[in-house]
Amino acid sequence: MTSVSPVGAGKLLKQSAFLFFLLSRSLSRFSSQIAGVAIGWQVYDLTGSAFDLGMVGLVQFLPTALLLFVAGSAADRFERKRVVALCQLAEAVTALYLAWSTFAGFLTEVQIFAATFVLGIAGAFESPALAALLPQITPQGSLQRATAISSGAAQVATITGPALGGLAYAIAPSLSYALMAAFCLSAATFMGAVRTIQPTPAKDGATPGDVFAGVRSRSICSRSCSAAWSRCCRSMPATFSPPGRSDLASCAPRPRSARSQRRWCWPAIPFVGAWAFACFRR
């Protein structure tokens, strides 16, 4: 029985397929974080309503919940990198529309919600295809390390993306959407350059039983719904931040303890752990 030695983090990053995948996923995550901040701020600037701001998160979450099993079936049936690239191109086109309409001054609240729904549909198909693509581009025995590096890069984008989006929106609202479009186009370009080691197994056709096979398992269904809900909740701090100062201005401030002041570093814990696992695991 032959043992397969895992590839180190340095050698893994030198492989073009994994490097292109890493860049594509990171840029796509940056784009989604920028969108969450820019769309939330713009809706609140246009309406001044905390309810409308909360509807942004709901509209973005609905496609993920409705297309949960259909998106997974598409990732199994079609070429995964093509599915990801098409989703990123759709996100880029939507971001270009938001940038141009914001710059021209004719963007309305209804158009923002429609664009958010389109971004949610693209993200619903992109996420399972990205997750299923990683085993096809990593050498045998190095999937754990590749997953750790990919998760660490995604955490970097999750932490720094809202700050970048807020800075771009402070300069000009259309700039944040233009930056988002540039990231999506770059991500689609890198994804097109990915060469898989193992091809996607072709399927003749998908029946309704295949699409909704996960519903038969209570554990799979609950984990899938939890993952979809957590993805929505991750965008809530950035989405719900604008009304915090104005709507709660009348509330008396409470003294913050030293423990609560250190909570800003909590989102960095998964990132540090993932990179430590990738770089120092023997």
PyRosetta script that sets phi, psi and omega in degrees:
from pyrosetta import init, pose_from_sequence

init()
pose = pose_from_sequence("MTSVSPVGAGKLLKQSAFLFFLLSRSLSRFSSQIAGVAIGWQVYDLTGSAFDLGMVGLVQFLPTALLLFVAGSAADRFERKRVVALCQLAEAVTALYLAWSTFAGFLTEVQIFAATFVLGIAGAFESPALAALLPQITPQGSLQRATAISSGAAQVATITGPALGGLAYAIAPSLSYALMAAFCLSAATFMGAVRTIQPTPAKDGATPGDVFAGVRSRSICSRSCSAAWSRCCRSMPATFSPPGRSDLASCAPRPRSARSQRRWCWPAIPFVGAWAFACFRR")
pose.set_psi(1, 120.5)
pose.set_omega(1, -177.0)
pose.set_phi(2, -91.1)
pose.set_psi(2, 139.4)
pose.set_omega(2, 178.0)
pose.set_phi(3, -99.9)
pose.set_psi(3, 142.0)
pose.set_omega(3, -179.7)
pose.set_phi(4, -101.0)
pose.set_psi(4, 120.9)
pose.set_omega(4, 179.0)
pose.set_phi(5, -80.3)
pose.set_psi(5, 130.5)
pose.set_omega(5, -178.7)
pose.set_phi(6, -68.8)
pose.set_psi(6, 151.7)
pose.set_omega(6, 178.5)
pose.set_phi(7, -82.4)
pose.set_psi(7, 137.4)
pose.set_omega(7, 179.0)
pose.set_phi(8, -68.5)
pose.set_psi(8, 166.1)
pose.set_omega(8, -178.0)
pose.set_phi(9, -64.0)
pose.set_psi(9, -38.7)
pose.set_omega(9, 179.4)
pose.set_phi(10, -64.5)
pose.set_psi(10, -45.7)
pose.set_omega(10, 178.8)
pose.set_phi(11, -67.8)
pose.set_psi(11, -31.8)
pose.set_omega(11, 179.8)
pose.set_phi(12, -67.1)
pose.set_psi(12, -38.4)
pose.set_omega(12, 179.4)
pose.set_phi(13, -73.3)
pose.set_psi(13, -18.1)
pose.set_omega(13, 177.7)
pose.set_phi(14, -82.4)
pose.set_psi(14, -11.7)
pose.set_omega(14, 177.5)
pose.set_phi(15, -79.9)
pose.set_psi(15, 125.0)
pose.set_omega(15, -172.3)
pose.set_phi(16, -62.2)
pose.set_psi(16, -38.5)
pose.set_omega(16, -177.3)
pose.set_phi(17, -63.0)
pose.set_psi(17, -47.0)
pose.set_omega(17, -179.7)
pose.set_phi(18, -70.0)
pose.set_psi(18, -37.3)
pose.set_omega(18, 179.5)
pose.set_phi(19, -64.3)
pose.set_psi(19, -43.2)
pose.set_omega(19, 178.0)
pose.set_phi(20, -65.1)
pose.set_psi(20, -39.4)
pose.set_omega(20, 177.0)
pose.set_phi(21, -62.6)
pose.set_psi(21, -42.9)
pose.set_omega(21, -179.2)
pose.set_phi(22, -63.8)
pose.set_psi(22, -43.2)
pose.set_omega(22, 178.6)
pose.set_phi(23, -65.4)
pose.set_psi(23, -41.1)
pose.set_omega(23, -179.2)
pose.set_phi(24, -65.0)
pose.set_psi(24, -44.9)
pose.set_omega(24, -179.3)
pose.set_phi(25, -67.2)
pose.set_psi(25, -39.3)
pose.set_omega(25, -179.4)
pose.set_phi(26, -66.3)
pose.set_psi(26, -44.6)
pose.set_omega(26, 179.2)
pose.set_phi(27, -65.1)
pose.set_psi(27, -37.3)
pose.set_omega(27, 177.3)
pose.set_phi(28, -65.5)
pose.set_psi(28, -39.4)
pose.set_omega(28, 177.7)
pose.set_phi(29, -67.5)
pose.set_psi(29, -40.6)
pose.set_omega(29, 174.4)
pose.set_phi(30, -56.5)
pose.set_psi(30, -44.7)
pose.set_omega(30, -178.3)
pose.set_phi(31, -61.9)
pose.set_psi(31, -43.6)
pose.set_omega(31, -179.4)
pose.set_phi(32, -66.4)
pose.set_psi(32, -36.4)
pose.set_omega(32, 178.2)
pose.set_phi(33, -69.5)
pose.set_psi(33, -39.7)
pose.set_omega(33, 176.5)
pose.set_phi(34, -63.3)
pose.set_psi(34, -40.9)
pose.set_omega(34, 179.5)
pose.set_phi(35, -62.9)
pose.set_psi(35, -41.2)
pose.set_omega(35, -179.9)
pose.set_phi(36, -60.2)
pose.set_psi(36, -40.4)
pose.set_omega(36, 179.9)
pose.set_phi(37, -73.9)
pose.set_psi(37, -48.2)
pose.set_omega(37, -175.0)
pose.set_phi(38, -65.8)
pose.set_psi(38, -44.3)
pose.set_omega(38, -179.4)
pose.set_phi(39, -65.8)
pose.set_psi(39, -41.4)
pose.set_omega(39, 179.1)
pose.set_phi(40, -62.0)
pose.set_psi(40, -46.5)
pose.set_omega(40, 179.7)
pose.set_phi(41, -65.1)
pose.set_psi(41, -40.6)
pose.set_omega(41, -176.6)
pose.set_phi(42, -69.0)
pose.set_psi(42, -40.1)
pose.set_omega(42, 176.4)
pose.set_phi(43, -61.9)
pose.set_psi(43, -40.9)
pose.set_omega(43, 179.7)
pose.set_phi(44, -70.7)
pose.set_psi(44, -34.3)
pose.set_omega(44, 176.0)
pose.set_phi(45, -66.9)
pose.set_psi(45, -36.5)
pose.set_omega(45, -177.9)
pose.set_phi(46, -77.0)
pose.set_psi(46, -37.6)
pose.set_omega(46, -172.9)
pose.set_phi(47, -109.1)
pose.set_psi(47, -32.5)
pose.set_omega(47, -174.4)
pose.set_phi(48, 68.7)
pose.set_psi(48, 17.9)
pose.set_omega(48, -175.9)
pose.set_phi(49, -111.2)
pose.set_psi(49, 126.8)
pose.set_omega(49, 176.0)
pose.set_phi(50, -70.1)
pose.set_psi(50, -28.4)
pose.set_omega(50, 177.9)
pose.set_phi(51, -66.1)
pose.set_psi(51, -44.9)
pose.set_omega(51, 178.0)
pose.set_phi(52, -63.5)
pose.set_psi(52, -34.7)
pose.set_omega(52, 177.3)
pose.set_phi(53, -65.5)
pose.set_psi(53, -39.9)
pose.set_omega(53, 176.9)
pose.set_phi(54, -67.2)
pose.set_psi(54, -29.8)
pose.set_omega(54, 177.8)
pose.set_phi(55, -66.3)
pose.set_psi(55, -23.3)
pose.set_omega(55, 177.5)
pose.set_phi(56, -61.3)
pose.set_psi(56, -47.4)
pose.set_omega(56, 178.3)
pose.set_phi(57, -63.4)
pose.set_psi(57, -36.8)
pose.set_omega(57, 179.3)
pose.set_phi(58, -68.1)
pose.set_psi(58, -43.3)
pose.set_omega(58, 179.8)
pose.set_phi(59, -64.8)
pose.set_psi(59, -35.5)
pose.set_omega(59, 178.9)
pose.set_phi(60, -73.8)
pose.set_psi(60, -27.4)
pose.set_omega(60, -178.1)
pose.set_phi(61, -83.6)
pose.set_psi(61, -30.3)
pose.set_omega(61, -174.5)
pose.set_phi(62, -56.9)
pose.set_psi(62, -46.5)
pose.set_omega(62, 179.0)
pose.set_phi(63, -59.6)
pose.set_psi(63, -37.0)
pose.set_omega(63, 179.0)
pose.set_phi(64, -64.0)
pose.set_psi(64, -39.9)
pose.set_omega(64, 179.4)
pose.set_phi(65, -72.5)
pose.set_psi(65, -39.7)
pose.set_omega(65, -176.5)
pose.set_phi(66, -75.6)
pose.set_psi(66, -33.3)
pose.set_omega(66, -175.3)
pose.set_phi(67, -104.6)
pose.set_psi(67, 23.6)
pose.set_omega(67, -173.6)
pose.set_phi(68, -58.2)
pose.set_psi(68, -50.1)
pose.set_omega(68, -175.5)
pose.set_phi(69, -87.1)
pose.set_psi(69, -30.5)
pose.set_omega(69, 177.8)
pose.set_phi(70, -65.7)
pose.set_psi(70, -41.3)
pose.set_omega(70, 179.9)
pose.set_phi(71, -65.2)
pose.set_psi(71, -39.6)
pose.set_omega(71, 177.2)
pose.set_phi(72, -65.1)
pose.set_psi(72, -38.6)
pose.set_omega(72, 177.2)
pose.set_phi(73, -66.3)
pose.set_psi(73, -36.2)
pose.set_omega(73, 177.5)
pose.set_phi(74, -65.7)
pose.set_psi(74, -36.6)
pose.set_omega(74, 178.3)
pose.set_phi(75, -67.3)
pose.set_psi(75, -29.4)
pose.set_omega(75, 178.6)
pose.set_phi(76, -82.4)
pose.set_psi(76, -29.2)
pose.set_omega(76, -172.5)
pose.set_phi(77, -89.8)
pose.set_psi(77, -38.6)
pose.set_omega(77, -175.0)
pose.set_phi(78, -105.6)
pose.set_psi(78, 170.5)
pose.set_omega(78, 178.5)
pose.set_phi(79, -66.3)
pose.set_psi(79, 123.4)
pose.set_omega(79, -168.6)
pose.set_phi(80, -68.6)
pose.set_psi(80, -41.2)
pose.set_omega(80, -179.1)
pose.set_phi(81, -68.0)
pose.set_psi(81, -28.7)
pose.set_omega(81, 176.1)
pose.set_phi(82, -70.6)
pose.set_psi(82, -38.7)
pose.set_omega(82, 176.6)
pose.set_phi(83, -61.8)
pose.set_psi(83, -44.5)
pose.set_omega(83, 179.9)
pose.set_phi(84, -64.0)
pose.set_psi(84, -45.6)
pose.set_omega(84, -178.5)
pose.set_phi(85, -62.8)
pose.set_psi(85, -41.2)
pose.set_omega(85, 178.4)
pose.set_phi(86, -64.9)
pose.set_psi(86, -38.9)
pose.set_omega(86, 177.4)
pose.set_phi(87, -65.0)
pose.set_psi(87, -41.1)
pose.set_omega(87, 178.9)
pose.set_phi(88, -67.9)
pose.set_psi(88, -35.3)
pose.set_omega(88, 175.3)
pose.set_phi(89, -66.3)
pose.set_psi(89, -39.8)
pose.set_omega(89, 176.6)
pose.set_phi(90, -62.9)
pose.set_psi(90, -39.5)
pose.set_omega(90, 176.4)
pose.set_phi(91, -65.3)
pose.set_psi(91, -37.9)
pose.set_omega(91, 178.9)
pose.set_phi(92, -65.4)
pose.set_psi(92, -42.9)
pose.set_omega(92, 178.8)
pose.set_phi(93, -63.3)
pose.set_psi(93, -42.1)
pose.set_omega(93, 178.0)
pose.set_phi(94, -63.7)
pose.set_psi(94, -40.4)
pose.set_omega(94, 178.8)
pose.set_phi(95, -67.2)
pose.set_psi(95, -37.8)
pose.set_omega(95, 177.1)
pose.set_phi(96, -63.4)
pose.set_psi(96, -39.9)
pose.set_omega(96, 176.8)
pose.set_phi(97, -63.3)
pose.set_psi(97, -43.8)
pose.set_omega(97, 178.5)
pose.set_phi(98, -63.4)
pose.set_psi(98, -40.4)
pose.set_omega(98, -180.0)
pose.set_phi(99, -64.5)
pose.set_psi(99, -46.8)
pose.set_omega(99, -177.8)
pose.set_phi(100, -67.6)
pose.set_psi(100, -44.5)
pose.set_omega(100, -178.9)
pose.set_phi(101, -67.7)
pose.set_psi(101, -33.3)
pose.set_omega(101, 176.2)
pose.set_phi(102, -69.4)
pose.set_psi(102, -42.3)
pose.set_omega(102, 179.0)
pose.set_phi(103, -65.5)
pose.set_psi(103, -38.2)
pose.set_omega(103, 179.7)
pose.set_phi(104, -77.7)
pose.set_psi(104, -20.9)
pose.set_omega(104, 175.3)
pose.set_phi(105, 89.1)
pose.set_psi(105, 17.2)
pose.set_omega(105, 179.9)
pose.set_phi(106, -113.1)
pose.set_psi(106, 14.5)
pose.set_omega(106, 180.0)
pose.set_phi(107, -76.0)
pose.set_psi(107, 131.3)
pose.set_omega(107, 179.5)
pose.set_phi(108, -112.9)
pose.set_psi(108, 172.1)
pose.set_omega(108, -179.2)
pose.set_phi(109, -66.0)
pose.set_psi(109, -38.9)
pose.set_omega(109, 179.9)
pose.set_phi(110, -64.0)
pose.set_psi(110, -40.3)
pose.set_omega(110, 178.1)
pose.set_phi(111, -65.0)
pose.set_psi(111, -35.9)
pose.set_omega(111, 177.8)
pose.set_phi(112, -65.7)
pose.set_psi(112, -42.7)
pose.set_omega(112, 178.7)
pose.set_phi(113, -65.4)
pose.set_psi(113, -38.5)
pose.set_omega(113, 177.6)
pose.set_phi(114, -64.9)
pose.set_psi(114, -42.1)
pose.set_omega(114, 178.0)
pose.set_phi(115, -65.5)
pose.set_psi(115, -38.4)
pose.set_omega(115, 177.4)
pose.set_phi(116, -63.3)
pose.set_psi(116, -38.7)
pose.set_omega(116, 178.2)
pose.set_phi(117, -65.7)
pose.set_psi(117, -39.6)
pose.set_omega(117, 177.1)
pose.set_phi(118, -64.1)
pose.set_psi(118, -42.2)
pose.set_omega(118, 177.3)
pose.set_phi(119, -63.3)
pose.set_psi(119, -36.0)
pose.set_omega(119, 177.1)
pose.set_phi(120, -66.2)
pose.set_psi(120, -39.0)
pose.set_omega(120, 177.2)
pose.set_phi(121, -63.8)
pose.set_psi(121, -45.8)
pose.set_omega(121, 179.3)
pose.set_phi(122, -62.1)
pose.set_psi(122, -41.6)
pose.set_omega(122, 178.6)
pose.set_phi(123, -67.1)
pose.set_psi(123, -32.4)
pose.set_omega(123, 179.0)
pose.set_phi(124, -65.1)
pose.set_psi(124, -36.3)
pose.set_omega(124, 178.1)
pose.set_phi(125, -83.7)
pose.set_psi(125, -28.2)
pose.set_omega(125, -176.3)
pose.set_phi(126, -73.6)
pose.set_psi(126, -40.5)
pose.set_omega(126, -173.3)
pose.set_phi(127, -62.1)
pose.set_psi(127, -51.9)
pose.set_omega(127, 179.8)
pose.set_phi(128, -66.8)
pose.set_psi(128, -32.5)
pose.set_omega(128, 178.3)
pose.set_phi(129, -67.6)
pose.set_psi(129, -38.8)
pose.set_omega(129, 176.7)
pose.set_phi(130, -64.3)
pose.set_psi(130, -44.4)
pose.set_omega(130, -178.7)
pose.set_phi(131, -64.1)
pose.set_psi(131, -35.8)
pose.set_omega(131, -179.2)
pose.set_phi(132, -81.8)
pose.set_psi(132, -15.0)
pose.set_omega(132, -177.7)
pose.set_phi(133, -80.4)
pose.set_psi(133, -29.5)
pose.set_omega(133, -174.9)
pose.set_phi(134, -58.1)
pose.set_psi(134, -43.8)
pose.set_omega(134, 178.8)
pose.set_phi(135, -64.1)
pose.set_psi(135, -18.8)
pose.set_omega(135, -178.3)
pose.set_phi(136, -83.3)
pose.set_psi(136, -11.2)
pose.set_omega(136, -176.1)
pose.set_phi(137, -118.4)
pose.set_psi(137, -0.8)
pose.set_omega(137, -179.4)
pose.set_phi(138, -103.5)
pose.set_psi(138, 144.0)
pose.set_omega(138, 177.4)
pose.set_phi(139, -64.8)
pose.set_psi(139, 160.7)
pose.set_omega(139, -178.4)
pose.set_phi(140, -64.6)
pose.set_psi(140, 131.5)
pose.set_omega(140, 178.7)
pose.set_phi(141, 90.7)
pose.set_psi(141, -0.3)
pose.set_omega(141, -177.0)
pose.set_phi(142, -120.6)
pose.set_psi(142, 18.1)
pose.set_omega(142, -177.1)
pose.set_phi(143, -68.0)
pose.set_psi(143, -38.8)
pose.set_omega(143, -179.5)
pose.set_phi(144, -62.7)
pose.set_psi(144, -44.7)
pose.set_omega(144, -179.8)
pose.set_phi(145, -67.5)
pose.set_psi(145, -39.5)
pose.set_omega(145, 178.4)
pose.set_phi(146, -64.1)
pose.set_psi(146, -39.2)
pose.set_omega(146, 177.9)
pose.set_phi(147, -64.7)
pose.set_psi(147, -39.8)
pose.set_omega(147, 179.6)
pose.set_phi(148, -65.6)
pose.set_psi(148, -43.1)
pose.set_omega(148, 178.9)
pose.set_phi(149, -64.9)
pose.set_psi(149, -43.2)
pose.set_omega(149, 179.4)
pose.set_phi(150, -63.6)
pose.set_psi(150, -40.8)
pose.set_omega(150, 178.4)
pose.set_phi(151, -66.7)
pose.set_psi(151, -37.9)
pose.set_omega(151, 177.4)
pose.set_phi(152, -63.8)
pose.set_psi(152, -42.8)
pose.set_omega(152, 177.3)
pose.set_phi(153, -64.3)
pose.set_psi(153, -37.1)
pose.set_omega(153, 177.5)
pose.set_phi(154, -66.3)
pose.set_psi(154, -35.7)
pose.set_omega(154, 177.6)
pose.set_phi(155, -67.1)
pose.set_psi(155, -36.8)
pose.set_omega(155, 176.1)
pose.set_phi(156, -59.8)
pose.set_psi(156, -45.4)
pose.set_omega(156, 179.3)
pose.set_phi(157, -66.3)
pose.set_psi(157, -37.3)
pose.set_omega(157, 179.8)
pose.set_phi(158, -66.5)
pose.set_psi(158, -35.4)
pose.set_omega(158, -177.8)
pose.set_phi(159, -79.6)
pose.set_psi(159, -45.2)
pose.set_omega(159, -173.9)
pose.set_phi(160, -91.9)
pose.set_psi(160, -18.6)
pose.set_omega(160, -178.5)
pose.set_phi(161, -60.6)
pose.set_psi(161, -47.9)
pose.set_omega(161, 178.4)
pose.set_phi(162, -60.1)
pose.set_psi(162, -36.5)
pose.set_omega(162, 177.9)
pose.set_phi(163, -65.2)
pose.set_psi(163, -41.6)
pose.set_omega(163, 178.1)
pose.set_phi(164, -65.3)
pose.set_psi(164, -41.7)
pose.set_omega(164, 178.0)
pose.set_phi(165, -65.6)
pose.set_psi(165, -39.5)
pose.set_omega(165, 177.8)
pose.set_phi(166, -66.2)
pose.set_psi(166, -38.6)
pose.set_omega(166, 178.0)
pose.set_phi(167, -65.5)
pose.set_psi(167, -43.3)
pose.set_omega(167, 178.8)
pose.set_phi(168, -65.4)
pose.set_psi(168, -38.4)
pose.set_omega(168, 179.2)
pose.set_phi(169, -67.9)
pose.set_psi(169, -33.9)
pose.set_omega(169, 178.0)
pose.set_phi(170, -65.8)
pose.set_psi(170, -34.0)
pose.set_omega(170, 177.4)
pose.set_phi(171, -72.3)
pose.set_psi(171, -52.1)
pose.set_omega(171, 177.8)
pose.set_phi(172, -162.9)
pose.set_psi(172, 132.3)
pose.set_omega(172, -179.8)
pose.set_phi(173, -58.7)
pose.set_psi(173, -36.3)
pose.set_omega(173, -179.9)
pose.set_phi(174, -69.8)
pose.set_psi(174, -23.8)
pose.set_omega(174, -180.0)
pose.set_phi(175, -65.9)
pose.set_psi(175, -37.3)
pose.set_omega(175, 179.9)
pose.set_phi(176, -64.2)
pose.set_psi(176, -39.6)
pose.set_omega(176, 177.6)
pose.set_phi(177, -71.4)
pose.set_psi(177, -35.9)
pose.set_omega(177, 176.5)
pose.set_phi(178, -64.9)
pose.set_psi(178, -39.4)
pose.set_omega(178, 176.5)
pose.set_phi(179, -65.3)
pose.set_psi(179, -39.3)
pose.set_omega(179, 176.8)
pose.set_phi(180, -62.4)
pose.set_psi(180, -43.4)
pose.set_omega(180, 178.7)
pose.set_phi(181, -63.6)
pose.set_psi(181, -40.5)
pose.set_omega(181, 179.1)
pose.set_phi(182, -64.2)
pose.set_psi(182, -40.4)
pose.set_omega(182, 178.5)
pose.set_phi(183, -65.4)
pose.set_psi(183, -41.2)
pose.set_omega(183, -179.2)
pose.set_phi(184, -67.3)
pose.set_psi(184, -41.6)
pose.set_omega(184, 178.0)
pose.set_phi(185, -64.4)
pose.set_psi(185, -41.0)
pose.set_omega(185, 177.5)
pose.set_phi(186, -65.2)
pose.set_psi(186, -40.1)
pose.set_omega(186, 178.7)
pose.set_phi(187, -63.0)
pose.set_psi(187, -41.6)
pose.set_omega(187, 178.7)
pose.set_phi(188, -66.1)
pose.set_psi(188, -35.9)
pose.set_omega(188, 177.9)
pose.set_phi(189, -65.4)
pose.set_psi(189, -45.2)
pose.set_omega(189, 178.0)
pose.set_phi(190, -65.0)
pose.set_psi(190, -38.2)
pose.set_omega(190, 179.7)
pose.set_phi(191, -66.0)
pose.set_psi(191, -34.6)
pose.set_omega(191, 177.0)
pose.set_phi(192, -66.3)
pose.set_psi(192, -24.3)
pose.set_omega(192, 179.8)
pose.set_phi(193, -87.0)
pose.set_psi(193, -4.4)
pose.set_omega(193, -179.9)
pose.set_phi(194, -72.2)
pose.set_psi(194, 133.7)
pose.set_omega(194, 176.4)
pose.set_phi(195, -114.7)
pose.set_psi(195, 119.0)
pose.set_omega(195, -177.7)
pose.set_phi(196, -81.3)
pose.set_psi(196, 146.7)
pose.set_omega(196, 175.8)
pose.set_phi(197, -80.7)
pose.set_psi(197, -40.3)
pose.set_omega(197, 179.9)
pose.set_phi(198, -115.9)
pose.set_psi(198, 125.5)
pose.set_omega(198, 180.0)
pose.set_phi(199, -71.2)
pose.set_psi(199, 157.8)
pose.set_omega(199, 177.5)
pose.set_phi(200, -71.3)
pose.set_psi(200, 126.3)
pose.set_omega(200, 179.2)
pose.set_phi(201, -62.6)
pose.set_psi(201, 127.9)
pose.set_omega(201, -177.9)
pose.set_phi(202, -78.3)
pose.set_psi(202, 144.7)
pose.set_omega(202, 177.9)
pose.set_phi(203, -124.3)
pose.set_psi(203, 141.4)
pose.set_omega(203, -177.9)
pose.set_phi(204, -67.1)
pose.set_psi(204, -42.5)
pose.set_omega(204, -178.6)
pose.set_phi(205, -173.7)
pose.set_psi(205, 158.1)
pose.set_omega(205, -179.1)
pose.set_phi(206, -110.7)
pose.set_psi(206, 125.3)
pose.set_omega(206, 176.6)
pose.set_phi(207, -93.0)
pose.set_psi(207, 161.8)
pose.set_omega(207, 175.7)
pose.set_phi(208, -56.5)
pose.set_psi(208, -29.9)
pose.set_omega(208, 176.7)
pose.set_phi(209, -67.4)
pose.set_psi(209, -35.2)
pose.set_omega(209, 177.5)
pose.set_phi(210, -71.0)
pose.set_psi(210, -40.4)
pose.set_omega(210, -177.2)
pose.set_phi(211, -65.2)
pose.set_psi(211, -42.6)
pose.set_omega(211, -175.7)
pose.set_phi(212, -105.4)
pose.set_psi(212, 28.9)
pose.set_omega(212, 179.3)
pose.set_phi(213, -66.9)
pose.set_psi(213, -29.5)
pose.set_omega(213, -179.5)
pose.set_phi(214, -67.6)
pose.set_psi(214, -21.0)
pose.set_omega(214, 179.5)
pose.set_phi(215, -67.4)
pose.set_psi(215, -26.5)
pose.set_omega(215, -179.4)
pose.set_phi(216, -66.5)
pose.set_psi(216, -26.0)
pose.set_omega(216, 178.5)
pose.set_phi(217, -98.5)
pose.set_psi(217, 118.6)
pose.set_omega(217, -178.2)
pose.set_phi(218, -65.3)
pose.set_psi(218, -37.6)
pose.set_omega(218, -178.0)
pose.set_phi(219, -68.6)
pose.set_psi(219, -41.9)
pose.set_omega(219, 179.7)
pose.set_phi(220, -65.2)
pose.set_psi(220, -42.3)
pose.set_omega(220, -179.3)
pose.set_phi(221, -63.7)
pose.set_psi(221, -43.4)
pose.set_omega(221, -178.6)
pose.set_phi(222, -67.4)
pose.set_psi(222, -38.6)
pose.set_omega(222, 178.8)
pose.set_phi(223, -67.5)
pose.set_psi(223, -38.1)
pose.set_omega(223, 179.6)
pose.set_phi(224, -65.6)
pose.set_psi(224, -44.7)
pose.set_omega(224, 178.8)
pose.set_phi(225, -65.6)
pose.set_psi(225, -37.3)
pose.set_omega(225, 177.6)
pose.set_phi(226, -64.6)
pose.set_psi(226, -39.6)
pose.set_omega(226, 178.1)
pose.set_phi(227, -65.6)
pose.set_psi(227, -39.9)
pose.set_omega(227, 178.8)
pose.set_phi(228, -66.4)
pose.set_psi(228, -40.7)
pose.set_omega(228, 180.0)
pose.set_phi(229, -69.4)
pose.set_psi(229, -38.1)
pose.set_omega(229, 179.0)
pose.set_phi(230, -65.5)
pose.set_psi(230, -33.8)
pose.set_omega(230, 176.7)
pose.set_phi(231, -64.2)
pose.set_psi(231, -37.5)
pose.set_omega(231, 176.2)
pose.set_phi(232, -68.0)
pose.set_psi(232, -40.8)
pose.set_omega(232, -177.8)
pose.set_phi(233, -68.2)
pose.set_psi(233, -29.6)
pose.set_omega(233, 179.5)
pose.set_phi(234, -64.3)
pose.set_psi(234, -27.0)
pose.set_omega(234, 179.7)
pose.set_phi(235, -87.6)
pose.set_psi(235, -8.0)
pose.set_omega(235, -176.4)
pose.set_phi(236, -67.2)
pose.set_psi(236, -40.8)
pose.set_omega(236, 179.3)
pose.set_phi(237, -58.6)
pose.set_psi(237, -40.5)
pose.set_omega(237, 178.5)
pose.set_phi(238, -74.1)
pose.set_psi(238, -34.9)
pose.set_omega(238, -175.7)
pose.set_phi(239, -75.9)
pose.set_psi(239, -37.7)
pose.set_omega(239, -174.0)
pose.set_phi(240, -96.2)
pose.set_psi(240, 9.8)
pose.set_omega(240, -178.7)
pose.set_phi(241, -73.7)
pose.set_psi(241, -33.8)
pose.set_omega(241, -175.4)
pose.set_phi(242, -58.9)
pose.set_psi(242, -46.1)
pose.set_omega(242, -175.6)
pose.set_phi(243, -76.4)
pose.set_psi(243, -0.7)
pose.set_omega(243, -175.2)
pose.set_phi(244, -63.7)
pose.set_psi(244, -34.9)
pose.set_omega(244, -175.4)
pose.set_phi(245, -83.2)
pose.set_psi(245, -41.4)
pose.set_omega(245, -175.1)
pose.set_phi(246, -81.1)
pose.set_psi(246, -45.5)
pose.set_omega(246, -175.9)
pose.set_phi(247, -71.5)
pose.set_psi(247, -25.8)
pose.set_omega(247, -178.8)
pose.set_phi(248, -108.2)
pose.set_psi(248, 18.1)
pose.set_omega(248, -176.4)
pose.set_phi(249, -68.2)
pose.set_psi(249, -28.3)
pose.set_omega(249, -178.5)
pose.set_phi(250, -78.3)
pose.set_psi(250, -12.2)
pose.set_omega(250, -179.1)
pose.set_phi(251, -78.3)
pose.set_psi(251, 141.3)
pose.set_omega(251, 178.6)
pose.set_phi(252, -71.2)
pose.set_psi(252, 132.5)
pose.set_omega(252, -179.1)
pose.set_phi(253, -70.9)
pose.set_psi(253, 142.8)
pose.set_omega(253, 178.5)
pose.set_phi(254, -104.1)
pose.set_psi(254, 141.9)
pose.set_omega(254, 178.2)
pose.set_phi(255, -64.2)
pose.set_psi(255, 136.0)
pose.set_omega(255, -178.8)
pose.set_phi(256, -93.6)
pose.set_psi(256, 133.2)
pose.set_omega(256, 178.9)
pose.set_phi(257, -78.2)
pose.set_psi(257, 165.8)
pose.set_omega(257, 178.4)
pose.set_phi(258, -64.1)
pose.set_psi(258, -30.4)
pose.set_omega(258, 179.1)
pose.set_phi(259, -67.8)
pose.set_psi(259, -42.6)
pose.set_omega(259, 179.7)
pose.set_phi(260, -70.1)
pose.set_psi(260, -29.1)
pose.set_omega(260, 178.9)
pose.set_phi(261, -71.1)
pose.set_psi(261, -20.1)
pose.set_omega(261, 179.5)
pose.set_phi(262, -89.5)
pose.set_psi(262, -0.4)
pose.set_omega(262, -176.3)
pose.set_phi(263, -71.9)
pose.set_psi(263, -12.2)
pose.set_omega(263, 179.0)
pose.set_phi(264, -63.1)
pose.set_psi(264, -24.3)
pose.set_omega(264, -176.0)
pose.set_phi(265, -89.0)
pose.set_psi(265, -5.4)
pose.set_omega(265, -178.0)
pose.set_phi(266, -60.0)
pose.set_psi(266, -41.4)
pose.set_omega(266, 179.3)
pose.set_phi(267, -62.6)
pose.set_psi(267, -18.8)
pose.set_omega(267, -179.4)
pose.set_phi(268, -81.3)
pose.set_psi(268, -11.8)
pose.set_omega(268, -176.2)
pose.set_phi(269, -63.7)
pose.set_psi(269, -46.4)
pose.set_omega(269, 177.4)
pose.set_phi(270, -62.3)
pose.set_psi(270, -35.6)
pose.set_omega(270, 179.4)
pose.set_phi(271, -64.5)
pose.set_psi(271, -45.9)
pose.set_omega(271, 180.0)
pose.set_phi(272, -64.5)
pose.set_psi(272, -41.7)
pose.set_omega(272, 179.8)
pose.set_phi(273, -65.4)
pose.set_psi(273, -40.8)
pose.set_omega(273, -179.2)
pose.set_phi(274, -65.4)
pose.set_psi(274, -44.3)
pose.set_omega(274, -179.6)
pose.set_phi(275, -69.6)
pose.set_psi(275, -35.4)
pose.set_omega(275, 176.9)
pose.set_phi(276, -64.8)
pose.set_psi(276, -40.0)
pose.set_omega(276, 178.0)
pose.set_phi(277, -64.7)
pose.set_psi(277, -39.4)
pose.set_omega(277, -176.8)
pose.set_phi(278, -71.1)
pose.set_psi(278, -37.0)
pose.set_omega(278, -170.8)
pose.set_phi(279, -91.4)
pose.set_psi(279, -31.0)
pose.set_omega(279, -171.1)
pose.set_phi(280, -113.8)
pose.set_psi(280, -0.9)
pose.set_omega(280, 178.7)
pose.set_phi(281, -75.1)
pose.set_psi(281, 133.8)
pose.set_omega(281, -178.3)
pose.set_phi(282, -103.4)
pose.dump_pdb("model.pdb")
